Amino acid sequence: MGEDSNNRTNHRANQPSEALNKPKRWLLPKRISFQHALRGVSVYLLEHTHARFHFAAALCVLATAFWLQIDTLRIALLLLAIGLVWVAEGLNTALEYLADAAVPQNDPLVRNAKDVAAGAVLLAAAISSLIGLCVLGPAFIHWISSASR
């Protein structure tokens, strides 16, 4: 038993040097994962009306922020709010795909899961709208008051 444990210890001691001598192929799986992620974004944008709506709304919000000359920190808050909605909607879409594939027939638990995910998107959109009002509202009111003088 002592000899076997020494062999295992020596073998483990040799593993790091063997790992260093292996070809650097770690980048290939990362590239493939990135390609899958980009495909997911394109499926999301091309196949879902909500995604296109959120994209148009994000462009309008950001264009308004630049037009009102909102500072960088507030634009970052808007970007976080936009990202919150995009992530919630993407996860909702993924859950719907999985649920439909796993249980094609009507099931009350699947319906509840889909409703909860849709509710999370609704909450994310509501919170993002409030953030948008907090960031853009005062600047817009200032612009209106200065334009009327």
DSSP file (Angstrom, degrees, kcal/mol; ACC not computed):
  #  RESIDUE AA STRUCTURE BP1 BP2  ACC     N-H-->O    O-->H-N    N-H-->O    O-->H-N    TCO  KAPPA ALPHA  PHI   PSI    X-CA   Y-CA   Z-CA
    1    1 A M     >        0   0    0      0, 0.0     4,-2.3     0, 0.0     5,-0.2   0.000 360.0 360.0 360.0 -36.1    0.0    0.0    0.0
    2    2 A G  H  >  +     0   0    0      1,-0.2     4,-1.9     2,-0.2     5,-0.1   0.892 360.0  49.6 -62.9 -39.2    2.9    2.4    0.7
    3    3 A E  H  > S+     0   0    0      2,-0.2     4,-2.3     1,-0.2    -1,-0.2   0.899 110.3  50.6 -67.6 -40.0    4.3    1.9   -2.8
    4    4 A D  H  > S+     0   0    0      1,-0.2     4,-2.5     2,-0.2    -2,-0.2   0.915 109.8  49.5 -63.6 -43.1    0.9    2.6   -4.4
    5    5 A S  H  X S+     0   0    0     -4,-2.3     4,-2.4     1,-0.2    -1,-0.2   0.877 110.5  51.2 -66.2 -35.2    0.4    5.8   -2.4
    6    6 A N  H  X S+     0   0    0     -4,-1.9     4,-3.0     2,-0.2     5,-0.2   0.906 109.6  50.4 -65.7 -40.3    3.9    6.9   -3.4
    7    7 A N  H  X S+     0   0    0     -4,-2.3     4,-2.6     2,-0.2    -2,-0.2   0.912 111.8  47.4 -62.7 -42.1    3.1    6.2   -7.0
    8    8 A R  H  X S+     0   0    0     -4,-2.5     4,-2.6     2,-0.2    -2,-0.2   0.912 112.9  48.8 -66.1 -40.5   -0.2    8.2   -6.8
    9    9 A T  H  X S+     0   0    0     -4,-2.4     4,-2.3     2,-0.2    -2,-0.2   0.936 113.7  45.9 -63.8 -45.8    1.6   11.1   -5.0
   10   10 A N  H  X S+     0   0    0     -4,-3.0     4,-1.6     2,-0.2    -2,-0.2   0.897 111.8  52.3 -63.7 -38.9    4.4   11.1   -7.7
   11   11 A H  H  X S+     0   0    0     -4,-2.6     4,-1.1    -5,-0.2    -2,-0.2   0.920 110.4  47.9 -63.1 -43.0    1.7   10.9  -10.4
   12   12 A R  H  < S+     0   0    0     -4,-2.6     3,-0.4     1,-0.2    -1,-0.2   0.878 108.2  55.0 -65.3 -36.7   -0.1   13.9   -8.9
   13   13 A A  H  < S+     0   0    0     -4,-2.3     4,-0.5     1,-0.2    -1,-0.2   0.832 109.0  48.9 -65.8 -29.9    3.2   15.8   -8.7
   14   14 A N  H  X S+     0   0    0     -4,-1.6     4,-1.9     1,-0.2    -1,-0.2   0.692  92.8  79.6 -81.7 -18.7    3.7   15.2  -12.4
   15   15 A Q  H  X S+     0   0    0     -4,-1.1     4,-2.7    -3,-0.4     5,-0.2   0.909  87.5  52.5 -60.6 -46.6    0.3   16.3  -13.5
   16   16 A P  H  > S+     0   0    0      0, 0.0     4,-1.8     0, 0.0    -1,-0.2   0.909 110.9  47.7 -59.2 -39.9    0.8   20.1  -13.3
   17   17 A S  H  > S+     0   0    0     -4,-0.5     4,-1.2     1,-0.2    -2,-0.2   0.884 112.3  50.1 -68.2 -35.1    3.9   19.9  -15.6
   18   18 A E  H  X S+     0   0    0     -4,-1.9     4,-0.7     1,-0.2     3,-0.3   0.897 108.6  52.7 -65.9 -39.2    2.0   17.7  -18.0
   19   19 A A  H >< S+     0   0    0     -4,-2.7     3,-0.7     1,-0.2    -2,-0.2   0.865 106.7  53.0 -64.4 -34.9   -0.8   20.1  -18.0
   20   20 A L  H 3< S+     0   0    0     -4,-1.8    -1,-0.2     1,-0.2    -2,-0.2   0.796 106.7  53.0 -70.6 -26.7    1.6   22.9  -18.9
   21   21 A N  H 3< S+     0   0    0     -4,-1.2    -1,-0.2    -3,-0.3    -2,-0.2   0.579  87.0 103.5 -84.6  -9.7    2.9   20.9  -21.8
   22   22 A K  S << S-     0   0    0     -4,-0.7    -3,-0.0    -3,-0.7     0, 0.0  -0.399  86.0 -95.1 -71.2 150.1   -0.5   20.4  -23.4
   23   23 A P        -     0   0    0      0, 0.0     2,-1.8     0, 0.0    -1,-0.1  -0.313  40.7-105.3 -62.1 149.7   -1.4   22.5  -26.4
   24   24 A K        +     0   0    0      1,-0.2     3,-0.3    -3,-0.1     4,-0.1  -0.564  65.2 142.5 -80.0  83.5   -3.4   25.6  -25.6
   25   25 A R        +     0   0    0     -2,-1.8     3,-0.4     1,-0.2    -1,-0.2   0.216  37.5 100.7-107.2  13.5   -6.8   24.5  -26.7
   26   26 A W  S  > S+     0   0    0      1,-0.2     4,-0.9     2,-0.2    -1,-0.2   0.739  75.2  62.2 -70.5 -21.7   -8.8   26.2  -24.0
   27   27 A L  H  > S+     0   0    0     -3,-0.3     4,-2.4     1,-0.2    -1,-0.2   0.836  91.3  65.0 -75.2 -32.0   -9.8   29.0  -26.3
   28   28 A L  H  > S+     0   0    0     -3,-0.4     4,-2.3     1,-0.2     5,-0.2   0.931 102.0  46.4 -60.0 -49.3  -11.7   26.9  -28.8
   29   29 A P  H  > S+     0   0    0      0, 0.0     4,-2.5     0, 0.0    -1,-0.2   0.873 111.8  53.5 -61.7 -33.0  -14.5   25.9  -26.4
   30   30 A K  H  X S+     0   0    0     -4,-0.9     4,-2.4     2,-0.2    -2,-0.2   0.916 108.7  48.6 -65.7 -41.9  -14.8   29.5  -25.4
   31   31 A R  H  X S+     0   0    0     -4,-2.4     4,-2.3     2,-0.2    -1,-0.2   0.904 111.8  49.1 -64.4 -41.4  -15.2   30.6  -29.0
   32   32 A I  H  X S+     0   0    0     -4,-2.3     4,-2.2     2,-0.2    -2,-0.2   0.912 111.2  49.8 -65.4 -42.2  -17.8   27.9  -29.5
   33   33 A S  H  X S+     0   0    0     -4,-2.5     4,-2.3     1,-0.2    -2,-0.2   0.903 110.3  50.9 -61.3 -41.0  -19.7   29.0  -26.4
   34   34 A F  H  X S+     0   0    0     -4,-2.4     4,-2.6     2,-0.2    -2,-0.2   0.893 108.3  52.1 -64.1 -40.0  -19.5   32.6  -27.6
   35   35 A Q  H  X S+     0   0    0     -4,-2.3     4,-2.3     2,-0.2    -2,-0.2   0.903 109.5  49.6 -62.9 -40.8  -21.0   31.5  -31.0
   36   36 A H  H  X S+     0   0    0     -4,-2.2     4,-2.3     2,-0.2    -2,-0.2   0.906 110.6  50.6 -63.5 -40.8  -23.8   29.8  -29.2
   37   37 A A  H  X S+     0   0    0     -4,-2.3     4,-2.2     2,-0.2    -2,-0.2   0.919 110.4  48.7 -64.3 -43.3  -24.5   32.9  -27.1
   38   38 A L  H  X S+     0   0    0     -4,-2.6     4,-2.3     1,-0.2    -1,-0.2   0.886 109.9  52.4 -63.8 -37.7  -24.5   35.1  -30.2
   39   39 A R  H  X S+     0   0    0     -4,-2.3     4,-2.8     2,-0.2    -1,-0.2   0.909 107.9  52.2 -62.5 -40.9  -26.9   32.6  -31.9
   40   40 A G  H  X S+     0   0    0     -4,-2.3     4,-2.5     1,-0.2    -2,-0.2   0.902 108.9  49.4 -61.8 -41.3  -29.2   32.9  -28.8
   41   41 A V  H  X S+     0   0    0     -4,-2.2     4,-2.7     2,-0.2    -1,-0.2   0.915 112.2  48.1 -64.0 -42.0  -29.2   36.7  -29.0
   42   42 A S  H  X S+     0   0    0     -4,-2.3     4,-2.8     2,-0.2     5,-0.3   0.906 111.8  49.0 -67.8 -39.7  -30.1   36.5  -32.7
   43   43 A V  H  X S+     0   0    0     -4,-2.8     4,-2.3     2,-0.2     5,-0.2   0.933 112.7  49.7 -60.5 -44.6  -32.9   34.0  -32.1
   44   44 A Y  H  X S+     0   0    0     -4,-2.5     4,-1.0    -5,-0.2     7,-0.3   0.927 116.2  40.5 -59.8 -47.9  -34.1   36.2  -29.3
   45   45 A L  H  < S+     0   0    0     -4,-2.7    -2,-0.2     1,-0.2    -1,-0.2   0.877 120.8  41.6 -71.8 -37.9  -34.1   39.4  -31.5
   46   46 A L  H  < S+     0   0    0     -4,-2.8    -2,-0.2    -5,-0.2    -1,-0.2   0.787 120.9  37.5 -83.5 -27.4  -35.4   37.8  -34.7
   47   47 A E  H  < S+     0   0    0     -4,-2.3     2,-0.5    -5,-0.3    -1,-0.2   0.517 103.9  70.1-104.9  -5.4  -38.1   35.6  -33.3
   48   48 A H     X  -     0   0    0     -4,-1.0     4,-1.6    -5,-0.2     3,-0.3  -0.945  54.3-160.9-126.4 121.1  -39.6   37.6  -30.5
   49   49 A T  H  > S+     0   0    0     -2,-0.5     4,-2.4     1,-0.2     5,-0.2   0.875  95.2  58.7 -61.1 -39.2  -41.8   40.7  -30.8
   50   50 A H  H  > S+     0   0    0      1,-0.2     4,-2.9     2,-0.2    -1,-0.2   0.887 103.0  53.2 -60.2 -38.4  -41.1   41.7  -27.2
   51   51 A A  H  > S+     0   0    0     -7,-0.3     4,-2.4    -3,-0.3    -1,-0.2   0.918 109.5  47.4 -64.0 -43.0  -37.3   41.7  -27.9
   52   52 A R  H  X S+     0   0    0     -4,-1.6     4,-2.5     2,-0.2    -1,-0.2   0.891 112.2  50.8 -66.1 -37.7  -37.8   44.1  -30.8
   53   53 A F  H  X S+     0   0    0     -4,-2.4     4,-2.7     2,-0.2    -2,-0.2   0.938 111.5  47.0 -62.8 -46.5  -40.1   46.3  -28.7
   54   54 A H  H  X S+     0   0    0     -4,-2.9     4,-2.5     2,-0.2    -2,-0.2   0.877 111.4  52.4 -63.5 -36.9  -37.5   46.4  -25.8
   55   55 A F  H  X S+     0   0    0     -4,-2.4     4,-2.3     2,-0.2    -2,-0.2   0.937 111.6  45.3 -63.4 -47.2  -34.7   47.2  -28.4
   56   56 A A  H  X S+     0   0    0     -4,-2.5     4,-2.3     1,-0.2    -2,-0.2   0.911 113.6  49.9 -63.3 -42.4  -36.7   50.1  -29.8
   57   57 A A  H  X S+     0   0    0     -4,-2.7     4,-2.6     2,-0.2    -2,-0.2   0.908 109.9  51.0 -62.9 -41.6  -37.6   51.4  -26.3
   58   58 A A  H  X S+     0   0    0     -4,-2.5     4,-2.7     1,-0.2     5,-0.2   0.914 109.8  49.8 -62.8 -42.6  -33.9   51.2  -25.3
   59   59 A L  H  X S+     0   0    0     -4,-2.3     4,-2.6     1,-0.2    -1,-0.2   0.914 111.8  48.6 -62.1 -42.2  -32.9   53.1  -28.4
   60   60 A C  H  X S+     0   0    0     -4,-2.3     4,-2.4     2,-0.2    -2,-0.2   0.918 112.5  47.9 -63.4 -43.9  -35.5   55.8  -27.6
   61   61 A V  H  X S+     0   0    0     -4,-2.6     4,-2.3     2,-0.2    -2,-0.2   0.933 114.9  44.9 -63.6 -46.1  -34.5   56.1  -24.0
   62   62 A L  H  X S+     0   0    0     -4,-2.7     4,-2.3     2,-0.2     5,-0.2   0.893 112.6  51.1 -67.9 -38.8  -30.8   56.4  -24.8
   63   63 A A  H  X S+     0   0    0     -4,-2.6     4,-2.4    -5,-0.2    -1,-0.2   0.914 111.6  48.3 -62.5 -42.0  -31.4   58.8  -27.6
   64   64 A T  H  X S+     0   0    0     -4,-2.4     4,-2.6     2,-0.2    -2,-0.2   0.902 109.6  53.1 -63.9 -40.9  -33.4   61.0  -25.3
   65   65 A A  H  <>S+     0   0    0     -4,-2.3     5,-2.8     1,-0.2     4,-0.2   0.912 112.3  43.7 -62.1 -42.8  -30.7   60.8  -22.6
   66   66 A F  H ><5S+     0   0    0     -4,-2.3     3,-0.9     3,-0.2    -1,-0.2   0.892 112.8  52.3 -69.4 -38.2  -28.1   62.0  -25.1
   67   67 A W  H 3<5S+     0   0    0     -4,-2.4    -2,-0.2     1,-0.3    -1,-0.2   0.889 112.1  45.4 -63.6 -39.8  -30.4   64.7  -26.4
   68   68 A L  T 3<5S-     0   0    0     -4,-2.6    -1,-0.3    -5,-0.2    -2,-0.2   0.436 113.7-122.9 -82.4   0.8  -31.0   65.9  -22.9
   69   69 A Q  T < 5 -     0   0    0     -3,-0.9    -3,-0.2    -4,-0.2     2,-0.1   0.916  39.1-172.5  56.7  49.4  -27.2   65.7  -22.2
   70   70 A I      < -     0   0    0     -5,-2.8    -1,-0.2    -6,-0.1    66,-0.0  -0.471  26.7-106.2 -69.6 141.4  -27.6   63.4  -19.2
   71   71 A D     >  -     0   0    0     -2,-0.1     4,-2.0     1,-0.1     3,-0.2  -0.189  29.3-103.8 -70.2 165.4  -24.4   62.8  -17.4
   72   72 A T  H  > S+     0   0    0      1,-0.2     4,-2.4     2,-0.2     5,-0.2   0.853 116.9  54.6 -60.7 -41.0  -22.5   59.5  -17.6
   73   73 A L  H  > S+     0   0    0      1,-0.2     4,-1.8     2,-0.2    -1,-0.2   0.914 110.2  46.3 -62.7 -42.3  -23.5   58.1  -14.2
   74   74 A R  H  > S+     0   0    0      2,-0.2     4,-2.1     1,-0.2    -1,-0.2   0.856 110.3  53.3 -69.6 -34.3  -27.2   58.6  -15.0
   75   75 A I  H  X S+     0   0    0     -4,-2.0     4,-2.6     2,-0.2    -1,-0.2   0.894 106.3  54.1 -64.6 -38.0  -26.7   57.0  -18.4
   76   76 A A  H  X S+     0   0    0     -4,-2.4     4,-2.3     2,-0.2    -2,-0.2   0.899 106.7  51.4 -61.7 -39.6  -25.1   54.0  -16.6
   77   77 A L  H  X S+     0   0    0     -4,-1.8     4,-2.2     2,-0.2    -2,-0.2   0.909 109.9  49.3 -62.4 -41.6  -28.2   53.8  -14.5
   78   78 A L  H  X S+     0   0    0     -4,-2.1     4,-2.8     2,-0.2    -2,-0.2   0.914 109.7  51.6 -63.0 -42.0  -30.3   53.7  -17.6
   79   79 A L  H  X S+     0   0    0     -4,-2.6     4,-2.7     1,-0.2    -2,-0.2   0.888 109.4  50.2 -63.0 -38.8  -28.1   51.0  -19.1
   80   80 A L  H  X S+     0   0    0     -4,-2.3     4,-2.3     2,-0.2    -1,-0.2   0.907 111.4  48.5 -64.2 -41.0  -28.5   48.9  -16.0
   81   81 A A  H  X S+     0   0    0     -4,-2.2     4,-1.7     2,-0.2    -2,-0.2   0.919 112.5  47.9 -65.3 -42.8  -32.3   49.3  -16.1
   82   82 A I  H  X S+     0   0    0     -4,-2.8     4,-2.4     1,-0.2    -2,-0.2   0.923 111.9  50.4 -62.1 -44.2  -32.3   48.4  -19.8
   83   83 A G  H  X S+     0   0    0     -4,-2.7     4,-2.8     1,-0.2     5,-0.3   0.873 104.9  57.8 -61.6 -38.2  -30.1   45.4  -19.0
   84   84 A L  H  X S+     0   0    0     -4,-2.3     4,-2.3     1,-0.2    -1,-0.2   0.924 109.8  43.8 -57.8 -45.8  -32.4   44.3  -16.2
   85   85 A V  H  X S+     0   0    0     -4,-1.7     4,-2.8    39,-0.2     5,-0.2   0.921 113.5  50.8 -67.3 -43.5  -35.3   44.1  -18.7
   86   86 A W  H  X S+     0   0    0     -4,-2.4     4,-2.5     1,-0.2    -2,-0.2   0.916 112.7  45.7 -61.4 -43.9  -33.3   42.3  -21.4
   87   87 A V  H  X S+     0   0    0     -4,-2.8     4,-2.7     2,-0.2     5,-0.2   0.928 113.9  48.5 -66.6 -44.4  -32.0   39.7  -19.0
   88   88 A A  H  X S+     0   0    0     -4,-2.3     4,-2.3    -5,-0.3    -2,-0.2   0.931 114.3  46.1 -61.2 -45.0  -35.5   39.1  -17.5
   89   89 A E  H  X S+     0   0    0     -4,-2.8     4,-2.4     2,-0.2    -1,-0.2   0.891 112.7  50.7 -66.4 -39.0  -37.0   38.8  -20.9
   90   90 A G  H  X S+     0   0    0     -4,-2.5     4,-2.5    -5,-0.2    -2,-0.2   0.920 111.7  46.5 -64.7 -43.7  -34.3   36.5  -22.1
   91   91 A L  H  X S+     0   0    0     -4,-2.7     4,-2.5     2,-0.2    -2,-0.2   0.885 111.7  52.4 -65.5 -37.7  -34.6   34.2  -19.1
   92   92 A N  H  X S+     0   0    0     -4,-2.3     4,-2.3    -5,-0.2    -2,-0.2   0.925 110.5  47.8 -61.4 -44.9  -38.4   34.2  -19.6
   93   93 A T  H  X S+     0   0    0     -4,-2.4     4,-2.4     2,-0.2    -2,-0.2   0.917 111.7  49.5 -63.2 -44.1  -38.0   33.2  -23.2
   94   94 A A  H  X S+     0   0    0     -4,-2.5     4,-2.5     1,-0.2    -1,-0.2   0.913 110.7  50.3 -62.1 -42.5  -35.5   30.4  -22.4
   95   95 A L  H  X S+     0   0    0     -4,-2.5     4,-2.9     1,-0.2    -1,-0.2   0.898 109.6  51.3 -62.7 -40.3  -37.8   29.1  -19.7
   96   96 A E  H  X S+     0   0    0     -4,-2.3     4,-2.6     2,-0.2     5,-0.2   0.920 109.6  49.8 -63.9 -42.9  -40.7   29.1  -22.2
   97   97 A Y  H  X S+     0   0    0     -4,-2.4     4,-2.0     2,-0.2    -2,-0.2   0.947 114.6  44.4 -58.8 -48.4  -38.7   27.2  -24.7
   98   98 A L  H  X S+     0   0    0     -4,-2.5     4,-2.7     1,-0.2     5,-0.2   0.916 113.7  49.2 -63.9 -43.5  -37.7   24.6  -22.1
   99   99 A A  H  X S+     0   0    0     -4,-2.9     4,-2.7     1,-0.2    -1,-0.2   0.915 111.7  48.7 -64.2 -42.4  -41.2   24.2  -20.7
  100  100 A D  H  < S+     0   0    0     -4,-2.6    -1,-0.2    -5,-0.2    -2,-0.2   0.867 114.6  45.9 -65.6 -35.7  -42.7   23.8  -24.1
  101  101 A A  H  < S+     0   0    0     -4,-2.0    -2,-0.2    -5,-0.2    -1,-0.2   0.888 117.7  42.4 -73.1 -38.6  -40.1   21.2  -25.1
  102  102 A A  H  < S+     0   0    0     -4,-2.7    -2,-0.2     1,-0.3    -3,-0.2   0.887 130.1  20.6 -77.2 -39.4  -40.4   19.2  -21.8
  103  103 A V     <  +     0   0    0     -4,-2.7    -1,-0.3    -5,-0.2     4,-0.1  -0.768  63.1 174.6-134.6  86.6  -44.2   19.3  -21.4
  104  104 A P        +     0   0    0      0, 0.0    -1,-0.1     0, 0.0     2,-0.1   0.801  63.4  72.4 -66.1 -28.5  -46.0   20.0  -24.7
  105  105 A Q  S    S-     0   0    0      1,-0.1     2,-0.2     0, 0.0    -2,-0.0  -0.391 103.3 -80.9 -83.2 164.7  -49.5   19.5  -23.1
  106  106 A N        +     0   0    0     -2,-0.1    -1,-0.1     4,-0.1     3,-0.1  -0.455  53.7 174.6 -66.3 132.1  -51.2   21.9  -20.8
  107  107 A D     >  -     0   0    0     -2,-0.2     4,-2.6    -4,-0.1     5,-0.2  -0.992  33.2-139.9-141.6 131.0  -49.9   21.6  -17.3
  108  108 A P  H  > S+     0   0    0      0, 0.0     4,-2.3     0, 0.0     5,-0.1   0.841 104.3  51.6 -63.1 -32.7  -50.8   23.8  -14.3
  109  109 A L  H  > S+     0   0    0      2,-0.2     4,-2.4     1,-0.2     5,-0.1   0.903 111.1  46.9 -70.4 -39.7  -47.2   23.8  -12.9
  110  110 A V  H  > S+     0   0    0      2,-0.2     4,-2.6     1,-0.2     5,-0.2   0.917 111.6  51.8 -65.6 -42.3  -45.8   24.8  -16.3
  111  111 A R  H  X S+     0   0    0     -4,-2.6     4,-2.5     1,-0.2    -2,-0.2   0.925 110.3  48.8 -59.0 -44.2  -48.4   27.5  -16.6
  112  112 A N  H  X S+     0   0    0     -4,-2.3     4,-2.7     2,-0.2    -2,-0.2   0.914 110.5  50.5 -62.0 -42.9  -47.5   28.8  -13.2
  113  113 A A  H  X S+     0   0    0     -4,-2.4     4,-2.3     1,-0.2    -2,-0.2   0.922 112.4  46.6 -61.5 -43.9  -43.8   28.8  -14.0
  114  114 A K  H  X S+     0   0    0     -4,-2.6     4,-2.5     1,-0.2    -1,-0.2   0.900 112.7  50.0 -65.2 -40.2  -44.4   30.7  -17.2
  115  115 A D  H  X S+     0   0    0     -4,-2.5     4,-2.5    -5,-0.2    -2,-0.2   0.899 110.3  49.6 -66.1 -40.1  -46.6   33.2  -15.4
  116  116 A V  H  X S+     0   0    0     -4,-2.7     4,-2.0     2,-0.2    -2,-0.2   0.919 112.1  48.3 -63.9 -43.0  -44.1   33.8  -12.7
  117  117 A A  H  X S+     0   0    0     -4,-2.3     4,-1.7     2,-0.2    -2,-0.2   0.911 112.5  48.2 -64.3 -41.4  -41.3   34.4  -15.3
  118  118 A A  H  X S+     0   0    0     -4,-2.5     4,-2.3     1,-0.2    -1,-0.2   0.884 109.6  53.6 -65.4 -37.4  -43.6   36.8  -17.2
  119  119 A G  H  X S+     0   0    0     -4,-2.5     4,-2.6     1,-0.2    -1,-0.2   0.869 104.9  54.3 -63.4 -36.5  -44.4   38.5  -13.9
  120  120 A A  H  X S+     0   0    0     -4,-2.0     4,-2.4     2,-0.2    -1,-0.2   0.887 107.9  49.8 -64.5 -38.2  -40.7   39.0  -13.3
  121  121 A V  H  X S+     0   0    0     -4,-1.7     4,-2.7     2,-0.2    -2,-0.2   0.921 109.9  51.0 -64.6 -43.1  -40.4   40.6  -16.7
  122  122 A L  H  X S+     0   0    0     -4,-2.3     4,-2.4     2,-0.2    -2,-0.2   0.920 111.3  47.4 -60.5 -44.3  -43.3   42.9  -15.9
  123  123 A L  H  X S+     0   0    0     -4,-2.6     4,-2.7     2,-0.2     5,-0.2   0.911 111.8  50.6 -63.1 -42.2  -41.6   43.9  -12.5
  124  124 A A  H  X S+     0   0    0     -4,-2.4     4,-2.4     1,-0.2    -2,-0.2   0.909 112.0  47.5 -62.2 -41.8  -38.3   44.5  -14.3
  125  125 A A  H  X S+     0   0    0     -4,-2.7     4,-2.2     2,-0.2    -2,-0.2   0.896 112.4  49.3 -66.8 -39.9  -40.0   46.7  -16.9
  126  126 A A  H  X S+     0   0    0     -4,-2.4     4,-2.1     2,-0.2    -2,-0.2   0.928 113.2  46.0 -65.2 -44.8  -41.9   48.6  -14.2
  127  127 A I  H  X S+     0   0    0     -4,-2.7     4,-2.3     1,-0.2    -2,-0.2   0.907 112.9  50.8 -64.0 -41.5  -38.7   49.2  -12.1
  128  128 A S  H  X S+     0   0    0     -4,-2.4     4,-2.6    -5,-0.2    -1,-0.2   0.877 108.0  52.8 -64.4 -37.4  -36.8   50.2  -15.2
  129  129 A S  H  X S+     0   0    0     -4,-2.2     4,-2.5     2,-0.2    -1,-0.2   0.909 109.0  49.6 -63.8 -41.6  -39.6   52.7  -16.2
  130  130 A L  H  X S+     0   0    0     -4,-2.1     4,-2.5     2,-0.2    -2,-0.2   0.909 110.6  49.7 -63.8 -41.4  -39.4   54.3  -12.7
  131  131 A I  H  X S+     0   0    0     -4,-2.3     4,-2.4     2,-0.2     5,-0.2   0.929 110.3  51.3 -61.4 -44.1  -35.6   54.6  -13.1
  132  132 A G  H  X>S+     0   0    0     -4,-2.6     4,-3.1     1,-0.2     5,-0.5   0.907 110.4  48.3 -59.5 -42.8  -36.1   56.2  -16.5
  133  133 A L  H  X5S+     0   0    0     -4,-2.5     4,-1.9     1,-0.2    -1,-0.2   0.909 111.7  49.7 -64.1 -41.6  -38.6   58.7  -15.0
  134  134 A C  H  <5S+     0   0    0     -4,-2.5    -2,-0.2     2,-0.2    -1,-0.2   0.873 119.8  36.9 -64.5 -36.8  -36.2   59.5  -12.2
  135  135 A V  H  X5S+     0   0    0     -4,-2.4     4,-0.6    -5,-0.2    -2,-0.2   0.929 129.5  28.3 -82.2 -48.1  -33.3   60.0  -14.5
  136  136 A L  H  X5S+     0   0    0     -4,-3.1     4,-2.7    -5,-0.2     5,-0.2   0.789 106.0  73.5 -88.0 -28.5  -35.0   61.7  -17.5
  137  137 A G  H  X<S+     0   0    0     -4,-1.9     4,-2.7    -5,-0.5     5,-0.2   0.930  98.5  43.3 -54.6 -56.6  -37.9   63.4  -15.8
  138  138 A P  H  > S+     0   0    0      0, 0.0     4,-2.3     0, 0.0    -1,-0.2   0.895 116.2  48.4 -60.3 -39.6  -36.0   66.3  -14.1
  139  139 A A  H  X S+     0   0    0     -4,-0.6     4,-2.2     2,-0.2    -2,-0.2   0.888 112.4  49.0 -67.0 -37.7  -33.9   67.0  -17.2
  140  140 A F  H  X S+     0   0    0     -4,-2.7     4,-2.5     2,-0.2    -1,-0.2   0.911 111.3  49.0 -67.8 -42.2  -37.0   66.9  -19.4
  141  141 A I  H  X S+     0   0    0     -4,-2.7     4,-2.6    -5,-0.2    -2,-0.2   0.906 111.4  50.4 -62.8 -41.5  -38.9   69.3  -17.1
  142  142 A H  H  X S+     0   0    0     -4,-2.3     4,-2.3    -5,-0.2    -2,-0.2   0.907 110.3  50.0 -62.0 -41.7  -35.8   71.6  -17.1
  143  143 A W  H  X S+     0   0    0     -4,-2.2     4,-1.9     2,-0.2    -2,-0.2   0.913 111.9  47.7 -64.2 -42.4  -35.7   71.5  -20.9
  144  144 A I  H  X S+     0   0    0     -4,-2.5     4,-1.6     2,-0.2    -2,-0.2   0.924 113.0  48.0 -64.6 -44.3  -39.4   72.4  -21.1
  145  145 A S  H  < S+     0   0    0     -4,-2.6     4,-0.4     1,-0.2    -2,-0.2   0.872 114.0  46.4 -67.4 -35.5  -39.1   75.2  -18.6
  146  146 A S  H  < S+     0   0    0     -4,-2.3     3,-0.5    -5,-0.2    -1,-0.2   0.803 111.0  53.0 -75.9 -27.6  -36.1   76.7  -20.4
  147  147 A A  H  < S+     0   0    0     -4,-1.9    -2,-0.2     1,-0.2    -1,-0.2   0.781 104.5  55.8 -75.7 -27.4  -37.7   76.4  -23.8
  148  148 A S     <        0   0    0     -4,-1.6    -1,-0.2     1,-0.2    -2,-0.2   0.564 360.0 360.0 -82.9  -7.7  -40.8   78.3  -22.7
  149  149 A R              0   0    0     -3,-0.5    -1,-0.2    -4,-0.4    -2,-0.1   0.470 360.0 360.0 -82.4 360.0  -38.8   81.3  -21.6
